[in-house]
Amino acid sequence: MAFKDLKVGIKQGLGFGLILVVMTGVSVFAIVQMGALRQAIEDINQFWLERALVSARLNVNASALRTVQWQHALATNAAQRQVFADSMQTLIDEIYAGGDAYDELIEEVKAGPLFSEEEEQLSTDLEALWDEYLLHSTAFVDLRDREAVDFLDGAMGTIFDAFSTKLKRLVALNEASVEEAAGRAESTYRTTRNRIIVLLVITVLLSVGTAAALVRFVTVPVRGLVNAARKVADGDFSVHLGNPSRDEIGKLARSFDRMTQSLNTQQKALRTTNAELTEQKGELEQTLHRLRDTQAQLVLKEKMASLGQLTAGIAHEIKNPLNFVNNFSQLSVELADELVETLEQHREQPVGAVLGDVQEILRDLRFNAERIYEHGRRADGIVRGMLEHSRSGEGERRPTPVNALLDEYANLAYHGIRARQPNFNVTIERDYDEAVGEVSVVPQEMGRVLLNLLTNAFYAVHQKQLSDGAAYTPTVRMTTRTGNGTVQIAIGDNGPGIPQAVQEKIFEPFYTTKPTGSGNTGLGLSLSYEIVTQGHSGMLAVESEEGRGATFVITLPA
Amino acid sequence: MKGRIKILVWMLGLAAWAGTAWAQEVVVIAHPSVPVDTISQAQLLNFYTGDVQSWDNKMQVVVYDLKVRTEVRDTFYDFLGKTSSRMRSIWLKRKLSGEGDPPESFETEEEVVAHVARTQGALGFVSATNVNGAVKILTEIPLADQ
């Protein structure tokens, strides 16, 4: 597994652990080396330096003894000799003290590496030579003048030279050892210092490396994530972090990539969908516009159809009095002619002779004028009523007598259908509840509903009459009821009835069972339903049994 | 081969030691007139350093030494707890301070025995083999184990 794939915690642990191990190594190395250094310094202090000093002092004292012996040999009287003899004693004591000190020093190290064979040999030789020199010195004390000088220079000189040479060699040996130990200490110090410097440099490099690695493997990816998150926050979903490590940050980065990819895909899909929706919306708006146009046209057509039926009824209503007006007017014209003729014939006679005839004619004229006036008023009343219906506050509710409204529109519907089907006949049964009284409705709207339902009923019974013939009595029954805060208007027929499947669709717009091309829009019942339910907060329902007629019931709040 | 030589040398050494064990002993001898039959290390040291110069009966003590450093001589001074040079320095100091001379010394042990035998209050040391009936043996010092 590559380093970058390790968990963040392990990465940090490894990094700092490595630094810790190296630091520990440096410390241990420094401590060990300090021990070696201390040993070298201790060797110098405790052994070599002391031995070098003692041996050097021995050398000095030996030379001093030799000098004093020369002075003793050259002394001119006993008193002088005694002074030098005393000096000799002192020097011998000092040499012995030095010798003892040296013996003690080497006693400690004899078994170890700090004592060489050469030094041992030198010690033995020096002891023997010193022994011999003392023997000669004893003899020397008794000698005087020339004899003493010769002895000192001769036999004793030879021994002393040998002694002195070996002693100097011992001093040199110890000094060399001191130097060697010092050199060793120095070398140890230098080595230690250099190695510690190298190790510290390595530690610093490792620390820098670890820090760089942590930055590379932790900080950089995290910063990348932060930047990516910022971009995503700004709406840029094209961010891709690429081939990340397998640690937690890598997992996060992969999840992040999946998220942005998913967001990107979804955004694209959304944009496409949005574009499609916009397009569809445009199309739908156009369609809706067309539909509204069509609907408006259809509603207009339906209104025109209703108007046609109304017009037929109205025309019939007005035609009747108009006939009377025409007939009585014609009669009046004839009566006027008759009056003129009668008067011409009796020109020469007094007025009294024709008065009876004139009065009769005038009575008839008056009667006719009254009839004309009566029927004129009747037509005027019809037109006024129509105007009242059509003009008075469109869409405005007002208390309307339900039974009268029903009668009026039954009449209009009947004459409307009679205008097109002159041989049409129907029995209209009325079962009115007088308690119904006035109900607050928009009369034109409710009239349209009644006209629709009645026209349908007449159409239905007429169809059945056409198929069943004389045995069948077409009947339409109009019922009103009140109670429980409602008013019910029922229009029933004994027509062919409505199949169940048709009943379900009957109030849908544009649904029709009538043949096409009959000027029928299929909007009649749907508009009626809308007027009753939405315009008047009522209900419109149908009850029908196939073959036994149908009944439409309007329920309105009283 | 090496091992065999080692064993051989060791056996020869053992034989030599066995043969000379008593003969190599150093003995302290005295003139028959000395008032003691035995002597301690401390008494010997006092006599040889010159600190004590007479026997208990006021008889003058005369000590003799060997001139050359031999095994016998080193064994004797070892027994006294002094090195040869230490003894010589003591004697030199005595001479320098005028307190006395170092012991008279001889080249051979026979001379030592002869002088002890004929000198009143004399003390000397020789190897046991050189002793004769003319002197009194005061103590025996085993040779330092070589």
Interface residues (C-beta under 8 A of the other chain):
Chain A: A85 D86 M88 Q89 I92 D93 Y96 E127 A128 W130 D131 L134 L135 S137 T138 V141 D142
Chain B: R69 T83 S84 S85 R86 R88 S89 W91 L92 K93 K95 L96 S97 P102
